[in-house]
Amino acid sequence: MSETTTMQAKAFTQGGTARDAVALPATPFDGTVHVPVMHQAVKAYLANQRQGTHATKTRHWVTGGNQKPWKQKGTGRARQGSTRAPHWPGGGTVFGPQPRSYEQELPKGVKALARKSALNTRAREGNLMVIDRFEMAAPKTSAIAQLLARLELSAKKVLILTDGLKRSVWLSGRNLPNVHVMPFAEASTYHVLWSDAVLVEAGAIGQALAPVAETATGKVKVAKAAKPKTEKAVKAKREATADKKAKAAKAKAAPAAKAAPAAKAAAAPKKTAAKKAAPKKAKGE
């Protein structure tokens, strides 16, 4: 799908004060969204992250098995040549993974089209916002956290694109688990599509916004992002629940177990007394 439109984005100051909407430049924000190319670019990016160092041992590399386990004839068993054959326990692996490269190369035009499509996708959704400037004398994580809280993005994955490399901004955002800071020129299709919202510095897209006075606002409560549940955490939770149920069942059964000997002891004298009270039978009856 290819359209040429004039797109606008919400604009804010570094402190989160709202400004007038900003018109996005026609390059790269021309409305083009090419889904197949974006899929191809993301697939290539993820493939290029693989190290490809996996390796299994074939029978050539497994130690041992230099002689026949038993003689060829006369044992009644099937003939065997080595204990390191694939069908033996401890034997080699057949057609197992070997070190290889997963690298995929895309033409520059395809990469550019995919990146442009990703940025246009976020802009169309209204999830691309412009920040007039990122200026920090020293790294301060709370400043980035407060900005996201005022924009109601604390619980979302946010990509912050700066005008060139800004170390203080990068250091401020690296401790936030759902925030990724990088220069606008280095953002790939994967990074843009990974995020739920994109904050772009005005200078990165060729916009020069005049400074605006910050609105006097107090600190905003920052909502903690929910941590993804790992398999280890789920297993630990199941074990804790099972232990809790076992303890509850044991505690429930304890009074009954204590009452059983007491009831048995209480019933014993009655039985003895009844036995003594029974009349003795005379001999010959």
LUMVEX-196624 format. One record per atom (N, C-alpha, C, O): x, z, y; atom name. Coordinates in steps of 0.05 Angstrom, whole numbers. Layout:
       u       w       v  at
       X       Z       Y  CA
...
***
This chain:
       u       w       v  at
      17       0     -24   N
       0       0       0  CA
      18       0      25   C
      35      17      27   O
      13     -19      42   N
      30     -21      66  CA
      12     -24      91   C
      -3     -43      92   O
      15      -6     110   N
       0      -8     135  CA
      18       0     158   C
      38      14     154   O
      12     -10     181   N
      28      -3     205  CA
       9      12     224   C
     -10       1     235   O
      15      38     227   N
      -2      55     244  CA
      16      72     262   C
      40      76     257   O
       4      83     283   N
      18     102     300  CA
      11     130     291   C
     -12     138     293   O
      31     144     280   N
      26     170     268  CA
      35     192     287   C
      54     189     302   O
      20     214     286   N
      27     237     302  CA
      31     261     284   C
      21     262     262   O
      45     281     295   N
      51     305     280  CA
      49     329     298   C
      54     327     322   O
      41     352     287   N
      40     376     302  CA
      68     384     310   C
      87     380     295   O
      70     396     334   N
      97     405     344  CA
      96     435     351   C
      76     445     360   O
     119     448     346   N
     121     476     351  CA
     149     482     362   C
     167     466     359   O
     151     506     374   N
     178     515     382  CA
     191     529     358   C
     178     533     337   O
     216     537     362   N
     230     551     340  CA
     217     578     334   C
     220     589     312   O
     203     589     354   N
     190     615     350  CA
     162     612     339   C
     149     633     333   O
     152     588     336   N
     125     584     325  CA
     103     579     345   C
      80     578     338   O
     110     576     371   N
      90     571     392  CA
      82     541     390   C
      99     523     388   O
      56     536     390   N
      45     509     388  CA
      51     493     413   C
      49     503     435   O
      57     467     409   N
      62     449     431  CA
      42     425     428   C
      27     424     408   O
      44     406     446   N
      27     382     444  CA
      37     365     420   C
      61     366     414   O
      19     351     408   N
      27     334     385  CA
      47     313     394   C
      47     304     417   O
      64     306     375   N
      86     287     380  CA
      80     261     365   C
      73     262     341   O
      85     238     378   N
      82     212     365  CA
     107     207     349   C
     130     209     359   O
     104     201     324   N
     126     196     306  CA
     136     167     310   C
     120     149     315   O
     162     163     308   N
     173     136     313  CA
     164     117     291   C
     159     125     268   O
     163      91     298   N
     154      71     278  CA
     173      68     255   C
     165      59     234   O
     198      76     259   N
     217      75     238  CA
     227     104     233   C
     240     115     251   O
     222     116     211   N
     211     104     187  CA
     181     109     183   C
     170     102     162   O
     167     121     203   N
     139     128     200  CA
     121     105     207   C
     108     105     228   O
     120      85     189   N
     102      62     194  CA
      78      62     176   C
      63      43     175   O
      74      84     161   N
      50      86     143  CA
      54      76     115   C
      35      77     100   O
      77      65     109   N
      81      53      82  CA
      84      75      61   C
      99      94      64   O
      68      72      40   N
      70      90      17  CA
      70      74      -9   C
      50      62     -16   O
      93      73     -21   N
      97      57     -46  CA
     102      77     -69   C
     124      86     -73   O
      81      83     -84   N
      82     103    -105  CA
     101      96    -127   C
     118     113    -135   O
     100      71    -139   N
     119      65    -161  CA
     148      68    -154   C
     164      77    -170   O
     155      60    -129   N
     183      63    -120  CA
     191      92    -118   C
     213     100    -124   O
     173     109    -108   N
     179     138    -106  CA
     183     150    -133   C
     201     166    -137   O
     167     142    -153   N
     170     151    -180  CA
     198     143    -191   C
     211     159    -204   O
     205     118    -186   N
     231     108    -196  CA
     254     124    -183   C
     274     130    -196   O
     252     130    -157   N
     273     144    -143  CA
     276     173    -153   C
     298     183    -157   O
     253     186    -157   N
     254     214    -167  CA
     265     215    -195   C
     281     233    -202   O
     257     196    -212   N
     267     195    -239  CA
     298     191    -240   C
     312     203    -256   O
     307     173    -223   N
     336     168    -221  CA
     351     193    -211   C
     373     199    -221   O
     340     206    -191   N
     353     231    -180  CA
     355     252    -201   C
     377     264    -204   O
     334     257    -216   N
     335     278    -237  CA
     354     270    -260   C
     367     287    -271   O
     354     244    -267   N
     373     235    -288  CA
     402     239    -279   C
     419     246    -295   O
     407     235    -253   N
     435     238    -244  CA
     444     267    -242   C
     468     272    -239   O
     425     286    -244   N
     433     314    -244  CA
     442     324    -272   C
     454     345    -274   O
     437     308    -292   N
     445     316    -319  CA
     475     313    -323   C
     487     293    -316   O
     487     333    -336   N
     516     332    -341  CA
     523     314    -364   C
     543     301    -364   O
     506     314    -384   N
     511     297    -408  CA
     534     307    -424   C
     548     291    -437   O
     539     333    -425   N
     562     344    -440  CA
     553     354    -468   C
     569     367    -481   O
     529     349    -476   N
     519     358    -502  CA
     535     344    -524   C
     542     320    -521   O
     540     358    -546   N
     555     346    -568  CA
     549     361    -594   C
     547     385    -594   O
     546     346    -615   N
     543     358    -642  CA
     565     347    -660   C
     576     326    -655   O
     571     362    -681   N
     593     355    -699  CA
     582     338    -722   C
     563     345    -736   O
     594     315    -726   N
     588     299    -750  CA
     605     310    -773   C
     621     328    -769   O
     601     299    -797   N
     616     309    -820  CA
     646     305    -816   C
     662     318    -830   O
     653     287    -799   N
     682     283    -793  CA
     695     307    -780   C
     718     312    -784   O
     679     322    -764   N
     690     343    -747  CA
     685     371    -759   C
     696     390    -749   O
     668     373    -780   N
     663     400    -791  CA
     686     408    -810   C
     696     393    -826   O
     694     434    -807   N
     716     444    -822  CA
     708     447    -852   C
     686     456    -858   O
     727     441    -870   N
     723     446    -898  CA
     713     421    -912   C
     711     399    -901   O
     705     425    -938   N
     694     402    -954  CA
     715     381    -961   C
     708     358    -964   O
     740     389    -965   N
     761     369    -971  CA
     761     361   -1000   C
     772     340   -1007   O
     748     377   -1017   N
     748     369   -1046  CA
     720     370   -1056   C
     702     381   -1044   O
     716     357   -1080   N
     690     356   -1092  CA
     681     385   -1100   C
     697     400   -1111   O
     656     392   -1096   N
     647     419   -1104  CA
     647     423   -1134   C
     651     445   -1143   O
     643     402   -1149   N
     646     403   -1179  CA
     653     375   -1188   C
     652     355   -1174   O
     661     374   -1213   N
     670     348   -1224  CA
     648     328   -1225   C
     624     335   -1224   O
     655     303   -1227   N
     636     281   -1226  CA
     616     281   -1249   C
     592     277   -1245   O
     626     286   -1273   N
     608     284   -1297  CA
     609     309   -1313   C
     628     325   -1311   O
     589     313   -1330   N
     589     334   -1350  CA
     576     360   -1341   C
     573     378   -1358   O
     568     363   -1316   N
     556     388   -1308  CA
     525     387   -1309   C
     512     408   -1308   O
     514     364   -1311   N
     485     361   -1310  CA
     473     361   -1282   C
     449     358   -1279   O
     490     365   -1263   N
     480     365   -1235  CA
     486     339   -1222   C
     502     323   -1231   O
     473     335   -1199   N
     478     310   -1184  CA
     506     309   -1173   C
     518     330   -1167   O
     517     285   -1172   N
     545     282   -1163  CA
     546     288   -1133   C
     529     280   -1117   O
     567     303   -1125   N
     571     310   -1097  CA
     600     305   -1090   C
     618     310   -1106   O
     604     296   -1065   N
     631     290   -1057  CA
     643     311   -1038   C
     667     314   -1037   O
     625     325   -1022   N
     635     344   -1002  CA
     613     363    -995   C
     590     356    -995   O
     621     388    -990   N
     602     408    -981  CA
     595     405    -951   C
     579     420    -941   O
     608     386    -938   N
     602     382    -910  CA
     586     357    -905   C
     585     347    -882   O
     573     347    -926   N
     555     325    -923  CA
     530     334    -908   C
     524     358    -909   O
     516     316    -894   N
     493     325    -878  CA
     472     340    -892   C
     458     357    -880   O
     467     336    -919   N
     446     349    -933  CA
     454     377    -943   C
     438     390    -956   O
     479     385    -939   N
     488     411    -947  CA
     485     431    -924   C
     489     424    -901   O
     480     457    -930   N
     480     477    -909  CA
     508     479    -896   C
     528     481    -911   O
     509     478    -870   N
     535     479    -856  CA
     548     452    -855   C
     571     449    -846   O
     533     431    -863   N
     544     404    -862  CA
     542     392    -834   C
     533     404    -815   O
     552     367    -832   N
     551     354    -806  CA
     523     345    -798   C
     504     346    -814   O
     521     337    -773   N
     495     328    -762  CA
     494     298    -762   C
     514     284    -755   O
     471     287    -768   N
     468     258    -769  CA
     455     249    -743   C
     434     260    -735   O
     467     230    -729   N
     456     219    -704  CA
     449     240    -683   C
     429     238    -669   O
     466     261    -682   N
     461     282    -662  CA
     470     272    -634   C
     484     252    -632   O
     463     287    -613   N
     471     279    -586  CA
     501     280    -582   C
     514     299    -592   O
     512     261    -568   N
     540     260    -562  CA
     544     257    -532   C
     525     248    -518   O
     567     265    -521   N
     571     263    -492  CA
     565     234    -482   C
     575     215    -493   O
     549     233    -460   N
     543     207    -449  CA
     535     211    -420   C
     530     233    -410   O
     534     189    -405   N
     526     190    -377  CA
     497     181    -374   C
     488     161    -386   O
     481     196    -359   N
     453     190    -354  CA
     449     177    -326   C
     427     174    -317   O
     471     169    -313   N
     470     159    -286  CA
     453     134    -284   C
     455     115    -300   O
     436     134    -263   N
     419     111    -257  CA
     425     102    -228   C
     425     119    -210   O
     429      77    -224   N
     435      67    -197  CA
     411      51    -187   C
     399      35    -202   O
     404      55    -162   N
     382      41    -150  CA
     393      25    -126   C
     412      34    -113   O
     382       2    -120   N
     390     -13     -96  CA
     384       3     -71   C
     366      19     -70   O
     400      -2     -51   N
     397      13     -26  CA
     369       8     -14   C
     357      27      -3   O
     359     -16     -16   N
     333     -22      -5  CA
     311      -6     -19   C
     292       3      -6   O
     314      -2     -45   N
     294      13     -60  CA
     295      42     -52   C
     274      55     -49   O
     319      53     -49   N
     322      81     -41  CA
     310      85     -13   C
     296     105      -9   O
     315      67       5   N
     305      70      32  CA
     274      68      32   C
     261      84      46   O
     263      50      16   N
     234      48      15  CA
     221      73       3   C
     200      82      13   O
     234      84     -18   N
     223     108     -30  CA
     224     132     -11   C
     205     147      -9   O
     246     135       4   N
     249     157      23  CA
     228     154      45   C
     216     174      53   O
     225     130      55   N
     205     125      76  CA
     177     131      66   C
     161     142      81   O
     171     123      42   N
     145     128      31  CA
     139     158      28   C
     117     167      33   O
     160     173      20   N
     156     202      17  CA
     151     215      44   C
     133     232      46   O
     166     208      65   N
     161     219      91  CA
     134     211     102   C
     120     228     114   O
     125     187      97   N
      99     178     106  CA
      77     193      91   C
      56     199     102   O
      82     200      66   N
      62     215      50  CA
      57     242      62   C
      35     251      66   O
      79     256      69   N
      76     283      81  CA
      64     281     109   C
      48     298     117   O
      70     260     124   N
      59     257     151  CA
      29     251     150   C
      14     261     166   O
      21     234     130   N
      -8     228     127  CA
     -24     253     120   C
     -46     256     128   O
     -11     270     104   N
     -25     295      95  CA
     -27     316     117   C
     -41     335     114   O
     -11     312     139   N
     -10     332     160  CA
       9     354     153   C
       8     376     166   O
      26     350     133   N
      45     371     125  CA
      73     366     136   C
      92     378     127   O
      76     348     155   N
     101     343     169  CA
      98     353     197   C
      81     344     212   O
     115     373     205   N
     113     385     231  CA
     140     382     246   C
     161     382     233   O
     139     380     272   N
     163     376     288  CA
     169     402     302   C
     152     415     315   O
     195     411     300   N
     204     434     315  CA
     222     424     337   C
     240     407     332   O
     218     434     362   N
     232     423     385  CA
     262     424     382   C
     277     405     388   O
     273     447     372   N
     301     450     367  CA
     307     475     350   C
     293     495     352   O
     328     473     334   N
     338     496     319  CA
     364     504     331   C
     385     491     328   O
     364     527     345   N
     388     537     358  CA
     391     566     350   C
     375     583     356   O
     413     572     336   N
     419     599     327  CA
     448     605     332   C
     466     591     323   O
     453     627     348   N
     481     634     353  CA
     494     646     328   C
     518     643     323   O
     477     659     312   N
     487     672     287  CA
     465     669     266   C
     441     668     273   O
     472     669     241   N
     451     667     220  CA
     432     691     221   C
     441     714     224   O
     407     685     218   N
     386     707     218  CA
     363     698     201   C
     346     681     210   O
     361     708     177   N
     340     700     158  CA
     312     707     168   C
     293     692     164   O
     310     730     182   N
     284     738     192  CA
     272     719     212   C
     248     717     214   O
     289     704     227   N
     279     685     246  CA
     265     662     232   C
     243     653     240   O
     277     652     210   N
     264     631     195  CA
     239     641     181   C
     218     628     180   O
     240     666     171   N
     217     678     157  CA
     193     681     176   C
     170     677     169   O
     199     690     201   N
     178     693     221  CA
     166     666     229   C
     142     664     233   O
     183     646     231   N
     172     619     238  CA
     153     609     217   C
     132     599     223   O
     160     613     192   N
     143     604     170  CA
     118     620     168   C
      96     610     162   O
     120     646     174   N
      96     663     174  CA
      76     655     195   C
      52     655     191   O
      87     648     219   N
      69     640     241  CA
      56     613     235   C
      34     607     244   O
      70     596     220   N
      58     570     212  CA
      43     572     186   C
      33     551     176   O
      40     596     175   N
      26     600     150  CA
      38     584     127   C
      23     572     111   O
      64     585     126   N
      78     570     105  CA
      95     588      87   C
     112     579      71   O
      91     615      89   N
     108     633      75  CA
     106     630      44   C
     126     633      30   O
      83     623      35   N
      78     621       6  CA
      82     593      -5   C
      77     587     -28   O
      92     575      13   N
      95     547       5  CA
     124     539       4   C
     142     553      15   O
     130     517     -10   N
     157     506     -11  CA
     162     489      15   C
     147     471      20   O
     182     497      30   N
     187     484      56  CA
     214     471      57   C
     234     483      48   O
     215     447      67   N
     240     432      72  CA
     245     431     102   C
     228     420     117   O
     267     442     110   N
     275     442     139  CA
     296     421     143   C
     318     423     131   O
     291     401     159   N
     310     380     165  CA
     320     382     193   C
     305     381     212   O
     346     386     196   N
     358     391     221  CA
     371     365     232   C
     376     346     217   O
     377     365     257   N
     391     343     270  CA
     421     346     266   C
     434     359     282   O
     431     335     244   N
     459     339     237  CA
     462     366     222   C
     443     380     217   O
     487     372     216   N
     493     396     201  CA
     494     420     220   C
     509     421     239   O
     476     440     214   N
     475     465     229  CA
     479     488     210   C
     460     496     196   O
     503     499     209   N
     510     519     189  CA
     494     544     193   C
     485     557     173   O
     489     553     217   N
     474     578     222  CA
     445     576     211   C
     435     595     199   O
     433     553     214   N
     406     549     204  CA
     406     549     173   C
     388     560     160   O
     426     535     162   N
     429     534     133  CA
     433     562     121   C
     421     569     101   O
     450     578     133   N
     455     605     124  CA
     431     622     127   C
     426     641     112   O
     415     617     148   N
     390     633     152  CA
     369     627     132   C
     353     645     125   O
     369     603     121   N
     347     596     102  CA
     355     597      73   C
     337     596      56   O
     380     601      67   N
     388     599      39  CA
     379     623      22   C
     378     621      -2   O
     373     646      35   N
     364     669      20  CA
     334     669      15   C
     324     686       1   O
     320     650      26   N
     291     648      22  CA
     287     629      -2   C
     295     606      -1   O
     275     639     -24   N
     274     623     -49  CA
     259     596     -47   C
     266     578     -61   O
     239     595     -29   N
     223     570     -27  CA
     230     553      -3   C
     214     537       6   O
     254     557       8   N
     262     543      32  CA
     288     528      26   C
     307     539      15   O
     289     503      34   N
     313     486      31  CA
     320     474      58   C
     303     461      70   O
     344     478      68   N
     353     468      94  CA
     375     447      90   C
     394     452      75   O
     372     425     103   N
     392     403     100  CA
     389     384     124   C
     368     384     137   O
     409     369     130   N
     407     349     152  CA
     386     327     145   C
     382     321     122   O
     374     317     166   N
     353     297     162  CA
     363     272     147   C
     349     260     131   O
     388     264     153   N
     399     240     141  CA
     405     243     112   C
     407     223      97   O
     408     268     102   N
     415     272      74  CA
     391     278      56   C
     394     279      32   O
     367     280      68   N
     343     285      52  CA
     336     261      34   C
     335     239      44   O
     332     267       9   N
     325     246     -10  CA
     295     246     -16   C
     281     263      -6   O
     286     226     -30   N
     258     225     -38  CA
     250     249     -53   C
     228     260     -49   O
     267     258     -71   N
     261     282     -88  CA
     256     306     -70   C
     237     321     -75   O
     274     311     -51   N
     272     335     -34  CA
     246     335     -18   C
     233     356     -15   O
     239     312      -8   N
     214     310       9  CA
     189     315      -9   C
     171     330      -1   O
     189     303     -33   N
     166     307     -50  CA
     165     334     -63   C
     144     344     -71   O
     189     347     -66   N
     190     374     -77  CA
     175     394     -59   C
     163     413     -68   O
     177     389     -33   N
     166     408     -13  CA
     136     405     -10   C
     125     383     -14   O
     123     427      -1   N
      95     426       6  CA
      92     420      36   C
      72     409      45   O
     113     426      52   N
     112     421      80  CA
     141     415      89   C
     160     425      79   O
     143     398     109   N
     169     389     120  CA
     170     396     150   C
     152     388     165   O
     191     411     158   N
     195     417     186  CA
     219     400     195   C
     242     404     185   O
     215     383     214   N
     236     364     224  CA
     243     372     252   C
     226     376     269   O
     269     373     258   N
     278     378     285  CA
     273     353     302   C
     278     331     292   O
     264     357     326   N
     256     334     343  CA
     279     314     347   C
     275     290     347   O
     303     325     351   N
     326     307     355  CA
     333     289     332   C
     344     268     335   O
     325     298     307   N
     331     282     283  CA
     315     256     282   C
     323     237     270   O
     291     256     295   N
     275     232     295  CA
     275     218     323   C
     257     202     329   O
     294     225     339   N
     298     212     365  CA
     279     221     387   C
     274     207     406   O
     268     245     384   N
     250     256     404  CA
     264     277     421   C
     278     294     409   O
     261     276     447   N
     273     296     465  CA
     250     312     477   C
     236     302     495   O
     246     336     468   N
     223     353     477  CA
     234     374     497   C
     254     387     492   O
     220     376     520   N
     228     395     540  CA
     223     423     530   C
     204     428     515   O
     240     442     538   N
     236     470     529  CA
     209     481     538   C
     199     475     560   O
     197     498     522   N
     171     510     528  CA
     174     540     524   C
     188     549     506   O
     162     556     542   N
     164     585     540  CA
     150     594     515   C
     129     585     508   O
     163     613     501   N
     152     624     477  CA
     128     643     483   C
     130     658     503   O
     108     642     467   N
      85     660     471  CA
      94     687     461   C
     106     690     440   O
      88     708     477   N
      95     735     470  CA
      79     744     446   C
      55     752     449   O
      90     744     423   N
      76     753     399  CA
      94     773     384   C
     118     770     384   O
      81     792     371   N
      96     811     355  CA
     104     799     328   C
      98     776     323   O
     116     816     312   N
     124     807     286  CA
     100     802     268   C
      81     817     269   O
     102     781     253   N
      80     774     234  CA
      88     783     207   C
     112     781     199   O
      69     794     192   N
      75     804     165  CA
      80     779     147   C
      64     761     145   O
     103     780     134   N
     112     758     117  CA
     101     762      89   C
     107     782      76   O
      85     742      80   N
      75     744      52  CA
      96     735      33   C
     109     714      36   O
     100     751      12   N
     121     744      -8  CA
     111     722     -26   C
      88     722     -35   O
     128     703     -31   N
     121     681     -48  CA
     120     691     -77   C
     137     706     -86   O
     101     681     -92   N
      98     690    -120  CA
     121     677    -137   C
     126     653    -135   O
     135     695    -152   N
     156     685    -169  CA
     145     671    -193   C
     127     681    -206   O
     157     648    -200   N
     147     634    -225  CA
     153     651    -249   C
     174     663    -252   O
     134     651    -268   N
     137     667    -292  CA
     155     652    -312   C
     149     629    -319   O
     176     665    -320   N
     194     653    -339  CA
     185     661    -367   C
     169     679    -371   O
     196     647    -387   N
     189     652    -415  CA
     198     681    -422   C
     184     695    -438   O
     221     689    -411   N
     231     716    -417  CA
     213     737    -406   C
     208     758    -418   O
     202     733    -381   N
     184     752    -369  CA
     158     754    -384   C
     147     776    -387   O
     148     731    -393   N
     123     731    -408  CA
     126     746    -435   C
     109     761    -443   O
     149     742    -448   N
     154     755    -473  CA
     157     785    -469   C
     146     801    -485   O
     171     794    -448   N
     173     822    -442  CA
     146     835    -436   C
     141     858    -444   O
     129     821    -422   N
     102     831    -416  CA
      86     834    -441   C
      71     854    -445   O
      88     815    -460   N
      74     817    -485  CA
      83     841    -501   C
      67     856    -513   O
     110     845    -502   N
     121     867    -517  CA
     112     894    -505   C
     105     913    -519   O
     112     895    -478   N
     103     920    -465  CA
      74     926    -471   C
      66     949    -476   O
      57     905    -471   N
      28     908    -478  CA
      25     917    -506   C
       8     935    -512   O
      40     906    -525   N
      38     913    -553  CA
      47     942    -557   C
      34     957    -572   O
      68     951    -544   N
      78     979    -546  CA
      57     998    -534   C
      52    1020    -545   O
      44     990    -513   N
      24    1007    -500  CA
       0    1010    -519   C
     -11    1032    -522   O
      -8     988    -532   N
     -31     990    -551  CA
     -24    1007    -575   C
     -40    1023    -585   O
       1    1004    -585   N
      10    1020    -608  CA
      10    1050    -601   C
       2    1066    -618   O
      20    1057    -578   N
      21    1085    -569  CA
      -8    1096    -566   C
     -13    1119    -574   O
     -26    1080    -556   N
     -54    1089    -552  CA
     -67    1094    -579   C
     -81    1113    -583   O
     -62    1075    -598   N
     -73    1079    -625  CA
     -61    1103    -639   C
     -75    1117    -653   O
     -35    1108    -635   N
     -22    1132    -647  CA
     -33    1158    -635   C
     -38    1177    -649   O
     -37    1157    -608   N
     -48    1181    -595  CA
     -77    1186    -604   C
     -85    1209    -606   O
     -92    1165    -610   N
    -119    1168    -619  CA
    -121    1179    -647   C
    -139    1194    -654   O
    -101    1170    -663   N
    -101    1179    -691  CA
     -89    1207    -695   C
     -94    1219    -716   O
     -74    1217    -676   N
     -61    1243    -678  CA
     -81    1266    -682   C
     -77    1282    -700   O
    -102    1269    -666   N
    -121    1291    -670  CA
    -134    1291    -697   C
    -138    1312    -709   O
    -140    1267    -707   N
    -153    1265    -733  CA
    -134    1274    -755   C
    -142    1287    -774   O
    -108    1266    -752   N
     -88    1274    -772  CA
     -84    1304    -772   C
     -79    1316    -793   O
     -85    1317    -748   N
     -81    1346    -746  CA
    -106    1361    -757   C
    -103    1382    -769   O
    -129    1349    -753   N
    -154    1362    -762  CA
    -157    1361    -792   C
    -170    1378    -804   O
    -146    1341    -805   N
    -149    1337    -834  CA
    -137    1361    -850   C
    -152    1371    -867   O
    -112    1370    -845   N
    -102    1394    -860  CA
    -118    1419    -854   C
    -122    1435    -873   O
    -127    1423    -830   N
    -142    1447    -823  CA
    -169    1447    -838   C
    -178    1468    -848   O
    -182    1424    -839   N
    -207    1422    -854  CA
    -203    1427    -884   C
    -220    1440    -897   O
    -181    1417    -894   N
    -174    1421    -922  CA
    -169    1450    -928   C
    -178    1461    -949   O
    -155    1464    -910   N
    -149    1492    -914  CA
    -174    1509    -911   C
    -177    1529    -926   O
    -192    1501    -894   N
    -217    1516    -891  CA
    -235    1513    -915   C
    -250    1532    -922   O
    -234    1490    -927   N
    -252    1485    -950  CA
    -241    1498    -976   C
    -256    1503    -994   O
    -215    1504    -977   N
    -202    1515   -1001  CA
    -213    1543   -1008   C
    -220    1547   -1031   O
    -216    1563    -990   N
    -226    1590    -997  CA
    -255    1589   -1008   C
    -262    1603   -1026   O
    -271    1571    -996   N
    -299    1569   -1005  CA
    -300    1561   -1034   C
    -316    1571   -1050   O
    -283    1542   -1042   N
    -282    1532   -1069  CA
    -274    1554   -1088   C
    -285    1557   -1110   O
    -254    1571   -1080   N
    -244    1593   -1097  CA
    -266    1614   -1100   C
    -270    1625   -1122   O
    -280    1620   -1078   N
    -301    1640   -1079  CA
    -324    1631   -1097   C
    -335    1648   -1112   O
    -331    1606   -1096   N
    -352    1596   -1113  CA
    -344    1597   -1142   C
    -360    1602   -1160   O
    -318    1593   -1148   N
    -308    1594   -1175  CA
    -309    1622   -1186   C
    -316    1626   -1210   O
    -302    1642   -1169   N
    -304    1671   -1177  CA
    -332    1680   -1182   C
    -337    1696   -1200   O
    -351    1670   -1166   N
    -379    1679   -1168  CA
    -393    1667   -1193   C
    -413    1678   -1201   O
    -383    1646   -1204   N
    -396    1634   -1228  CA
    -394    1653   -1252   C
    -373    1663   -1257   O
    -417    1659   -1266   N
    -417    1677   -1290  CA
    -401    1666   -1313   C
    -401    1642   -1318   O
    -387    1684   -1326   N
    -371    1676   -1349  CA
    -389    1671   -1374   C
    -407    1687   -1379   O
    -383    1651   -1388   N
    -399    1645   -1412  CA
    -389    1661   -1435   C
    -365    1664   -1440   O
    -408    1673   -1450   N
    -401    1689   -1474  CA
    -392    1671   -1496   C
    -399    1647   -1498   O
    -375    1683   -1513   N
    -365    1667   -1535  CA
    -387    1661   -1554   C
    -404    1677   -1560   O
    -387    1638   -1564   N
    -407    1629   -1584  CA
    -430    1614   -1571   C
    -446    1601   -1584   O
    -433    1616   -1544   N
    -455    1602   -1531  CA
    -449    1572   -1530   C
    -464    1556   -1520   O
***
